[in-house]
């Protein structure tokens, strides 16, 4: 639970060699619930700094050092520390320097007791608000942080790769088929990095017309082009201090690739219609479902940009390559759909689960998620049946299941007849049809057809003559 100002443990550390100052501070602040510690030297005072809900009163002139240097050291080791400088009259230049170096405030000797109380109370209130905001940001980041489901060996490797690169501020290339979850990987890298407090901005190069993509990335000034009625920041500037995810980078045209490369090298750019140079501290993660090496060889992607992106590559497997993840993914998506659409508790039937495991998932994880959501909404009652998934049956059935399904329809009436020589009729018709289809697919090449069918070439020739296949 977030602490309010009155709940914070108020500890004040005085670093000052004047005993009278220490006595005055204690008398003023202890009745307010503050615990007051004192250290007469800079070296001892720096050892007593612990950050957190500690407020530091730091004198500028100390027996063993300069308080301004002490302030610099405290702010380096404890960037969230609240330091109030103690100054004497005639040292205003030092006060200005102290504020530049990150001091919270300053008070002059001799103290005005009421002023001291006001400054200290304000500092503790600001500290409490900051802690509350940090808690809210952490909760928001945790809620937004993606959950990548997987226990297959290939996904465990992806998790290890994310762990290795997240804390290192380097460019990453995520590859894999459409729908495999490349943006989720990019988010996982961002939220496990030192940039997690900054923005995560995503842009899909394939979804924006090429003549507008440059403007979306770099922004524009008013009047930069027809329709630019007001200034607008681009995605790069919006991602300052955080991460920019560039999806489908293979779709960038060569001119834009050159401008992007310059930004990645210098971290500087100019908006359209402006000569002003802007700096942006942005980590870039790229993604593609195409073979970038092949695009480079065809002159469609710059080789220097390819190497700039390909510092570290994380390859996502297709869903059919990690079938052991299908069941846990389906369970996760089903629970999410129940909460999102308020459908109440739903459950997959055994036949539905079997179908999920047999289906090839050409659309990968995205297709699975959409299938579960659709079935959750459209199914009647609490049980999701096989038919509710609305998947292409031909893609999910094995040859055995396909033949059984067809034969059931054909034989329903035939079994009522007697002496129809059913076995030989069905076998010969299936064999004849199979040979004709394979010969057609191989362009009449009997050697290839025999290999495909798994039979001897002479046997194939005999069957061709027997069935009079032309």
Beta strands, then each sheet from edge to edge (+ up, - down):
strand 1: 11-15
strand 2: 35-39
strand 3: 54-59
strand 4: 61-62
strand 5: 65-66
strand 6: 82-87
strand 7: 105-108
strand 8: 172-175
strand 9: 200-204
strand 10: 243-247
strand 11: 268-269
strand 12: 278-279
strand 13: 283-288
strand 14: 312-315
strand 15: 347-348
strand 16: 383-384
sheet 1: 2+ 1+ 3+ 6+ 7+
sheet 2: 4+ 5-
sheet 3: 9+ 10+ 13+ 8+ 14+
sheet 4: 11+ 12-
sheet 5: 15+ 16+
end
